[in-house]
Amino acid sequence: MTPLIFAFKLLLGVPVALVLALTAIWYIWESGNAVLFDSFAQKMFSGLENYGLLAIPLFMLTGEMMNEGGMTRRLINAARVFVGGFRGGLAYINLVANMFMAAIIGSATAQIAVMARAMTPEMEAEGYDKGFAAATTAAGGLLAPVIPPSMMFVIYGVLAQIPIGDMFLAGILPGLLLAASFAAVIFAIGMVSGFPKGDWFTKSEALSALFYCLPAALIPIAIIGGILLGIATPTESAAIASLIAFLIGWLIYGELKPQALFEMFRRTAVNASMIIFMIAAANVFGWVIIYEALPQKLAALITSVTSDPFLFLLIVNLILLFVGMLIDGIAAVILISPILLPIAMNDYDISPYQFGVVMCLNLVLGLLTPPVGVGLYITSSMSGVKPGRILKSLWPFLLAVAIILVILSRFPWLTTVLTG
C-alpha cells in the first residue's frame, strides 16, 4: 500500500519533500509500530547534521552576488576573446561563457535564467535563428551539474557519504568532454546552416576584456584551487567565493550595492531551505527503504537480468531518464540515491563517483525535456521563444548528452582518474 500512496501523491503534484515525509508517516502508521513516531523528528534532524550541507546556501549566495555584481557580462566578453572570431563565433562564446558560469554558479536553472536573458537577444541580433540561440543557451545550462562546483554533487556527496571535494574532481573530465561534444554539435550545425562569421577583438580590446574579467575569474580559482591544493574544504571554498564575489561586485565593479544584501540573503535562504528540507525528509524516507529492504529486492531483480556493470548502468540510465522527465533533478537525486547507489556499489562494484556523475548528468536532462522541463520553460520565458521551437533546435545537444552518458558508463576512469 505504501508504494501506491507514494506514487499517488507524486501524480497529484504534491511537493517531493512532503511526499517523502508523508510516505514515511504512512508507513509507520500502516506498520502499527507507533514507537517509530518517537524517532521521526530525530531522523529528520539527523539528515541535516552534515557540515557539507552548508555549501548549498553559500554556493547559491555566490551566484546571487555574481549576478548582482555585473560579472556575467565580463565573463561573456572574456569568452569572446578566445572564440569570437570563428564562424559561428557567438555560439561558441555562448558555450564558453556557460562553462565559466558553471564554474561559479553550480545551478543549472539559475545559469539558464541568467544566460538566456544575456545571450539569446545578442545572437538573434547577429543573424542566428532565435530557436537555435535559445537552445544553445539551454544546453549550456547542462554543464552546471557536472563542472564543479555543482549543487547536485554537494547533495549527492552528502547522501553517498563521500568527500564532496573528490566528487567535484570527478566532474572535471566529464564536464570538459560534454563541452567538447556541444562544440562539435555547434560546428556540425554551422556547416549545414552557414553561421555568420565572427569578428576577433583587436589586441587592445582583448587585453581590456581579459583585464576586466580577471577579478571575476578569482571566484572559480578560489573554489577549485582551494579544494585541489587542500587549503579549504568545499564549504570553506564556497564561503570564500561568496566573500570575494561581494567585494569584487561592490569595490571593483561598483555594481553590487550593500543595500541589496538583505534581499539576496532572503532569496538564498528561501531557495536553500527548500532543498535542505527535502534532504531531511529523504533521510526519513531512506529509513523506510531500509526497513522494507527495497535495495536488496531491487538488486535481486536487476542482477537476475544482467551481471555486467555497463549493462546495469544502461538500464539505470533509462530509468533515470524517465524519472528526470517527471521530477526535479535535485529531488530525484535525493529520492534515488539511497535506492540505486547500494546496488551499484555492492552488486556491481561501480565507483560512487562514476555513478554520481552519470546520475546527476542524466537527471538534469529532465530540465529540458517535457512534460516538466523547467529549464525549457525558463529559457522560453527569458528569451521569448516558444518551447516547441527551442526543443526543435535542442535535440542534437540532447543526443550529444546521451552519447556522453554511454561513454561515461563504459569507461569509469573518466570519472575516477582525478579522485585518486
VOGU-3710 file (C-alpha; in Angstrom, 3 decimals, decimal comma):
1> mtplifafkl> 0,000/0,000/0,000  2,857/2,411/0,834  4,256/2,433/-2,768  0,756/3,240/-4,078  0,408/6,163/-1,662  3,853/7,392/-2,731  3,017/7,218/-6,463  -0,427/8,769/-5,949  0,992/11,816/-4,150  3,632/12,311/-6,842
11> llgvpvalvl> 0,959/12,204/-9,572  -1,093/14,774/-7,650  1,863/17,148/-7,825  2,499/17,244/-4,063  5,956/18,753/-3,377  8,560/15,987/-3,281  9,729/16,856/0,249  6,174/16,399/1,556  5,755/13,203/-0,472  8,836/11,721/1,210
21> altaiwyiwe> 7,845/12,773/4,741  4,169/11,804/4,411  5,042/8,429/2,879  7,272/7,685/5,866  4,454/8,691/8,259  2,003/6,479/6,360  4,434/3,530/6,515  4,843/3,893/10,302  1,073/4,103/10,770  0,472/1,111/8,465
31> sgnavlfdsf> 3,134/-0,968/10,239  1,363/-0,431/13,579  4,717/0,242/15,253  3,820/3,593/16,861  7,164/3,668/18,724  8,771/4,687/15,414  6,926/8,025/15,601  9,167/8,909/18,563  12,214/8,701/16,274  10,648/10,550/13,324
41> aqkmfsglen> 11,804/14,079/14,249  15,191/12,793/15,344  15,704/11,063/11,968  14,730/14,231/10,093  17,157/16,315/12,111  19,994/13,800/11,767  19,677/14,176/7,990  20,834/17,780/8,405  23,770/17,066/10,723  26,324/17,255/7,940
51> ygllaiplfm> 28,872/20,034/7,604  28,876/19,677/3,793  25,277/20,923/3,576  26,486/24,433/4,466  27,955/24,601/0,961  24,462/24,708/-0,584  23,358/28,183/0,631  26,923/29,501/0,236  27,161/28,479/-3,431  23,686/29,906/-4,012
61> ltgemmnegg> 24,770/33,173/-2,387  27,867/33,291/-4,608  25,621/33,035/-7,670  23,372/35,813/-6,360  26,395/38,059/-5,711  27,796/37,359/-9,149  24,546/38,130/-10,946  24,029/41,326/-8,989  27,690/42,382/-9,321  27,829/42,500/-13,130
71> mtrrlinaar> 30,273/39,630/-13,574  28,203/37,792/-16,194  28,769/40,457/-18,866  32,522/40,467/-18,247  32,749/36,688/-18,470  30,946/36,789/-21,829  33,446/39,385/-23,079  36,332/37,189/-21,941  34,829/34,241/-23,838  34,687/36,444/-26,957
81> vfvggfrggl> 38,484/36,859/-26,801  39,065/33,101/-27,226  36,408/32,028/-29,753  34,697/35,192/-31,009  36,426/35,285/-34,417  35,407/31,823/-35,600  32,487/31,347/-37,968  29,563/30,971/-35,622  31,727/32,672/-33,014  28,814/33,912/-30,907
91> ayinlvanmf> 27,521/30,347/-30,493  30,948/29,280/-29,206  31,049/32,379/-26,983  27,724/31,236/-25,535  29,219/27,804/-24,805  32,488/29,081/-23,276  30,628/31,676/-21,179  28,376/28,883/-19,917  31,496/26,942/-18,884  32,724/29,968/-16,922
101> maaiigsata> 29,308/30,368/-15,320  29,115/26,650/-14,467  32,362/27,001/-12,519  30,765/29,721/-10,395  27,004/29,202/-10,037  26,666/25,398/-9,840  22,899/25,501/-10,504  21,506/24,696/-13,951  18,243/26,623/-13,538  19,999/29,775/-12,304
111> qiavmaramt> 22,551/29,543/-15,105  19,900/29,076/-17,793  17,920/32,061/-16,478  20,970/34,351/-16,496  22,400/33,251/-19,845  19,102/33,113/-21,752  18,470/36,730/-20,874  22,023/37,766/-21,794  22,852/35,712/-24,910  19,677/34,983/-26,895
121> pemeaegydk> 18,921/38,596/-27,948  22,584/39,155/-28,838  22,729/36,038/-31,041  19,440/36,949/-32,728  20,754/40,460/-33,477  23,758/38,948/-35,284  21,565/36,817/-37,545  21,298/33,497/-35,720  17,999/31,620/-35,667  16,255/32,570/-32,441
131> gfaaattaag> 15,314/28,959/-31,669  18,929/27,821/-32,094  20,176/30,707/-29,927  17,792/29,751/-27,110  18,589/26,019/-27,499  22,359/26,632/-27,321  21,883/28,644/-24,133  19,631/25,989/-22,588  22,089/23,216/-23,480  24,921/25,207/-21,892
141> gllapvipps> 22,995/25,043/-18,628  23,568/21,268/-18,587  27,235/21,966/-17,812  26,349/23,334/-14,357  25,618/19,979/-12,666  28,904/18,468/-13,954  31,570/21,190/-13,946  32,431/21,894/-10,294  31,144/23,360/-8,086  27,831/21,586/-8,514
151> mmfviygvla> 24,856/21,792/-6,185  23,812/18,272/-7,182  27,304/16,956/-6,423  27,161/18,505/-2,937  23,832/16,826/-2,213  24,913/13,506/-3,737  28,201/13,601/-1,784  26,284/14,085/1,465  23,872/11,240/0,671  26,634/8,882/-0,548
161> qipigdmfla> 28,893/9,843/2,386  31,884/10,520/0,119  34,184/13,590/0,120  32,497/16,432/-1,765  35,889/17,711/-2,936  36,595/14,364/-4,631  33,125/14,427/-6,166  33,966/17,825/-7,669  37,191/16,397/-9,116  35,222/13,509/-10,641
171> gilpglllaa> 33,181/16,002/-12,668  36,087/17,865/-14,317  36,849/15,474/-17,224  33,154/14,647/-17,923  32,394/18,395/-17,917  35,136/19,115/-20,451  34,016/16,133/-22,532  30,426/17,397/-22,518  31,543/20,915/-23,514  33,613/19,452/-26,379
181> sfaavifaig> 30,594/17,474/-27,604  28,477/20,652/-27,589  31,202/22,447/-29,574  31,105/19,590/-32,107  27,306/19,955/-32,373  27,624/23,713/-32,983  30,309/23,084/-35,627  28,164/20,462/-37,411  25,059/22,669/-37,402  27,182/25,587/-38,642
191> mvsgfpkgdw> 28,457/23,508/-41,559  24,864/22,882/-42,640  23,262/26,229/-41,757  26,123/28,617/-42,525  26,566/30,692/-39,372  27,606/34,357/-39,539  31,364/34,957/-39,394  32,561/36,331/-36,078  34,985/39,193/-35,513  38,146/38,922/-33,440
201> ftksealsal> 38,812/41,597/-30,869  41,724/43,912/-31,563  44,725/43,382/-29,318  43,772/46,315/-27,075  40,119/45,180/-26,881  41,186/41,632/-26,000  43,566/42,785/-23,287  40,885/45,100/-21,891  38,267/42,307/-21,817  40,661/39,916/-20,079
211> fyclpaalip> 41,794/42,572/-17,615  38,226/43,418/-16,547  37,399/39,704/-16,276  40,378/38,882/-14,036  38,633/39,786/-10,741  35,609/37,619/-11,668  37,982/34,751/-12,554  39,171/34,744/-8,936  35,893/33,096/-7,927  36,302/29,727/-9,715
221> iaiiggillg> 40,042/29,811/-8,899  39,203/30,238/-5,192  36,681/27,385/-5,301  38,580/24,801/-7,354  42,092/25,877/-6,338  41,280/25,790/-2,641  39,927/22,243/-2,940  42,722/20,934/-5,215  45,510/22,368/-3,050  43,893/21,133/0,156
231> iatptesaai> 43,735/24,661/1,544  39,985/24,651/2,115  37,038/22,265/2,180  34,274/22,767/-0,424  32,185/24,509/2,250  35,024/26,865/3,179  35,737/27,480/-0,532  32,083/28,416/-1,037  32,253/30,891/1,863  35,468/32,436/0,493
241> asliafligw> 33,955/32,629/-3,008  30,832/34,446/-1,762  33,012/36,968/0,090  35,187/37,503/-2,999  32,081/37,913/-5,183  30,720/40,557/-2,807  33,988/42,516/-2,628  34,506/42,403/-6,408  30,930/43,435/-7,194  30,997/46,240/-4,608
251> liygelkpqa> 34,542/47,642/-4,590  35,885/46,812/-8,075  32,916/46,744/-10,479  30,766/49,060/-8,364  27,516/47,356/-9,390  26,712/45,496/-6,162  25,226/47,765/-3,512  25,341/46,748/0,175  21,632/47,703/0,380  20,867/44,727/-1,898
261> lfemfrrtav> 22,394/42,234/0,534  19,246/41,643/2,572  17,192/40,707/-0,496  19,966/38,379/-1,714  20,168/36,742/1,714  16,377/36,321/1,717  16,310/34,673/-1,735  19,203/32,411/-0,793  17,548/31,390/2,486  14,229/30,569/0,793
271> nasmiifmia> 15,798/28,536/-2,040  18,285/26,714/0,197  15,680/25,874/2,842  13,547/24,047/0,259  16,486/21,824/-0,718  17,571/21,222/2,870  14,032/20,279/3,928  13,999/17,771/1,054  17,222/16,229/2,380  15,751/15,970/5,893
281> aanvfgwvii> 12,619/14,295/4,532  14,744/11,989/2,369  16,598/10,783/5,463  13,301/9,596/6,961  12,280/8,088/3,618  15,616/6,249/3,479  14,799/4,840/6,893  11,589/3,369/5,423  13,513/1,972/2,445  15,920/0,177/4,772
291> yealpqklaa> 13,029/-1,326/6,784  11,405/-2,532/3,576  14,750/-3,891/2,266  13,921/-2,257/-1,072  17,538/-2,060/-2,358  18,020/-5,776/-1,711  14,773/-6,701/-3,502  15,598/-4,445/-6,455  19,170/-5,778/-6,565  17,875/-9,339/-6,773
301> litsvtsdpf> 15,623/-8,348/-9,686  18,299/-6,472/-11,647  21,098/-8,999/-11,042  18,792/-11,697/-12,437  18,728/-9,662/-15,687  22,470/-8,894/-16,002  25,738/-9,150/-14,097  27,546/-6,686/-16,403  28,164/-3,253/-14,753  27,933/-1,492/-18,140
311> lfllivnlil> 24,546/-3,029/-18,949  23,391/-2,214/-15,416  24,307/1,448/-15,939  22,494/1,490/-19,293  19,355/0,175/-17,554  19,797/2,777/-14,811  20,210/5,500/-17,444  16,862/4,582/-18,996  15,188/4,603/-15,566  16,770/7,946/-14,658
321> lfvgmlidgi> 15,787/9,488/-17,989  12,142/8,643/-17,273  12,360/9,847/-13,658  14,096/13,080/-14,701  11,239/13,880/-17,079  8,796/13,883/-14,170  10,741/15,019/-11,082  13,133/17,914/-10,468  16,804/16,833/-10,687  17,770/17,643/-7,094
331> aavilispil> 14,638/15,949/-5,749  15,358/12,903/-7,918  18,962/12,656/-6,619  17,642/12,724/-3,063  14,976/10,148/-3,889  17,007/7,682/-5,975  20,487/7,684/-4,420  19,543/5,612/-1,335  17,882/3,003/-3,559  20,252/2,534/-6,515
341> lpiamndydi> 23,661/3,506/-5,103  23,946/0,485/-2,743  23,118/-1,825/-5,666  25,723/-0,160/-7,912  28,451/-0,365/-5,263  27,714/-3,725/-3,630  26,450/-5,823/-6,542  28,346/-4,317/-9,483  31,440/-2,790/-7,818  30,768/0,556/-9,519
351> spyqfgvvmc> 32,595/3,573/-8,100  30,270/6,002/-6,283  31,969/8,814/-8,233  31,145/7,270/-11,614  27,592/6,542/-10,520  27,152/10,075/-9,146  28,360/11,811/-12,318  26,209/9,600/-14,574  23,146/10,052/-12,368  23,436/13,830/-11,987
361> lnlvlglltp> 24,041/14,434/-15,704  21,177/12,140/-16,688  18,681/13,637/-14,255  19,417/17,199/-15,325  18,302/16,270/-18,850  14,788/16,393/-17,409  15,200/20,183/-17,140  14,954/20,355/-20,910  12,513/17,564/-21,732  8,697/17,556/-21,488
371> pvgvglyits> 6,380/17,092/-19,672  8,022/19,024/-16,791  11,029/20,640/-18,498  11,541/23,523/-16,044  14,718/24,686/-17,824  12,907/24,649/-21,161  10,200/26,955/-19,842  12,732/29,219/-18,097  14,583/29,599/-21,412  11,300/30,285/-23,187
381> smsgvkpgri> 10,271/32,891/-20,619  13,636/34,689/-20,657  14,156/34,585/-24,424  10,581/34,949/-25,704  10,926/31,798/-27,862  8,196/29,123/-27,755  9,224/25,861/-26,026  8,420/23,797/-29,135  10,751/25,912/-31,265  13,550/25,572/-28,692
391> lkslwpflla> 13,050/21,795/-28,494  13,273/21,536/-32,291  16,795/23,020/-32,198  17,742/21,304/-28,940  17,624/17,657/-29,960  21,227/17,458/-31,335  22,517/18,659/-27,953  20,355/16,113/-26,116  21,694/13,389/-28,426  25,251/14,509/-27,592
401> vaiilvilsr> 24,470/14,197/-23,858  23,086/10,677/-24,419  26,319/9,664/-26,201  28,451/11,145/-23,393  26,365/9,235/-20,829  27,074/5,960/-22,654  30,812/6,806/-22,785  30,892/7,660/-19,067  29,041/4,429/-18,289  31,507/2,387/-20,356
411> fpwlttvltg> 34,770/3,997/-19,192  34,806/4,506/-15,412  38,339/6,000/-15,444  36,905/9,237/-16,903  35,308/9,925/-13,525  37,827/8,277/-11,187  41,251/9,228/-12,581  41,401/12,559/-10,710  39,958/11,267/-7,431  42,965/9,050/-6,747
//
